[in-house]
Amino acid sequence: MAPCHADRKYWPQNRGFDYFYGNVVGEVDYFTRERGGLIDWQRNGTFLKETGYYIELIGNDAVKLIDQQDGKTPFFLYFASLASHAPFQAPQAAIDQYKSVADPLRAPIRR
């Protein structure tokens, strides 16, 4: 089910993009891609329930798209990541690497 405030006419694939993978609203959980109990994670308008960490999923998809290019035709990739946005969640291994960050507003958290 689509988040009620994400009007389909503004979704990327309805605004000139040939392909879209990600979320349309923002501030989703990095592990469930949910916000307010609704999944906000899609590929070309189809909502997905996938396992994995947001940054790794979207990054791997971008690399896959780049690798598929033949280099003979123009290619534009717009990569918008949640990495710098709330809720600032990270896998435990990343959290362990930055235990010395004392400021709770800068330290990564795990749900």
Contacts in CASP RR format, 6 or more apart in sequence:
PFRMAT RR
TARGET T0000
AUTHOR 0000-0000-0000
METHOD contacts of the structure
MODEL  1
MAPCHADRKYWPQNRGFDYFYGNVVGEVDYFTRERGGLIDWQRNGTFLKE
TGYYIELIGNDAVKLIDQQDGKTPFFLYFASLASHAPFQAPQAAIDQYKS
VADPLRAPIRR
1 38 0 8 1.000
1 39 0 8 1.000
1 47 0 8 1.000
2 8 0 8 1.000
2 38 0 8 1.000
2 47 0 8 1.000
3 24 0 8 1.000
3 25 0 8 1.000
3 35 0 8 1.000
3 38 0 8 1.000
3 40 0 8 1.000
5 25 0 8 1.000
6 24 0 8 1.000
6 25 0 8 1.000
6 40 0 8 1.000
8 14 0 8 1.000
10 24 0 8 1.000
11 20 0 8 1.000
11 24 0 8 1.000
11 45 0 8 1.000
12 20 0 8 1.000
12 24 0 8 1.000
13 19 0 8 1.000
13 20 0 8 1.000
13 44 0 8 1.000
13 45 0 8 1.000
17 78 0 8 1.000
19 44 0 8 1.000
19 65 0 8 1.000
20 42 0 8 1.000
20 43 0 8 1.000
20 44 0 8 1.000
20 45 0 8 1.000
21 42 0 8 1.000
21 43 0 8 1.000
21 44 0 8 1.000
21 58 0 8 1.000
21 61 0 8 1.000
22 33 0 8 1.000
22 41 0 8 1.000
22 42 0 8 1.000
22 43 0 8 1.000
22 58 0 8 1.000
23 33 0 8 1.000
23 35 0 8 1.000
23 40 0 8 1.000
23 41 0 8 1.000
23 42 0 8 1.000
23 82 0 8 1.000
24 40 0 8 1.000
24 42 0 8 1.000
25 35 0 8 1.000
25 40 0 8 1.000
26 35 0 8 1.000
26 40 0 8 1.000
26 82 0 8 1.000
26 85 0 8 1.000
27 35 0 8 1.000
27 82 0 8 1.000
27 85 0 8 1.000
27 86 0 8 1.000
27 87 0 8 1.000
28 34 0 8 1.000
28 35 0 8 1.000
28 40 0 8 1.000
28 41 0 8 1.000
28 54 0 8 1.000
28 82 0 8 1.000
29 35 0 8 1.000
29 87 0 8 1.000
29 89 0 8 1.000
29 111 0 8 1.000
30 53 0 8 1.000
30 54 0 8 1.000
30 55 0 8 1.000
30 82 0 8 1.000
30 87 0 8 1.000
30 89 0 8 1.000
30 90 0 8 1.000
31 52 0 8 1.000
31 53 0 8 1.000
31 54 0 8 1.000
31 89 0 8 1.000
31 111 0 8 1.000
32 39 0 8 1.000
33 39 0 8 1.000
33 40 0 8 1.000
33 41 0 8 1.000
33 48 0 8 1.000
33 50 0 8 1.000
33 54 0 8 1.000
34 40 0 8 1.000
39 47 0 8 1.000
39 48 0 8 1.000
39 49 0 8 1.000
40 47 0 8 1.000
41 47 0 8 1.000
41 48 0 8 1.000
41 49 0 8 1.000
41 50 0 8 1.000
42 48 0 8 1.000
50 57 0 8 1.000
53 91 0 8 1.000
54 82 0 8 1.000
54 89 0 8 1.000
55 81 0 8 1.000
55 82 0 8 1.000
55 83 0 8 1.000
58 79 0 8 1.000
58 81 0 8 1.000
59 79 0 8 1.000
59 81 0 8 1.000
62 77 0 8 1.000
62 79 0 8 1.000
65 77 0 8 1.000
66 75 0 8 1.000
66 77 0 8 1.000
69 75 0 8 1.000
87 109 0 8 1.000
87 111 0 8 1.000
88 107 0 8 1.000
88 108 0 8 1.000
88 109 0 8 1.000
89 108 0 8 1.000
89 109 0 8 1.000
89 110 0 8 1.000
89 111 0 8 1.000
90 108 0 8 1.000
90 109 0 8 1.000
90 110 0 8 1.000
91 110 0 8 1.000
92 110 0 8 1.000
94 108 0 8 1.000
95 107 0 8 1.000
95 108 0 8 1.000
95 109 0 8 1.000
95 110 0 8 1.000
98 107 0 8 1.000
98 108 0 8 1.000
101 107 0 8 1.000
END
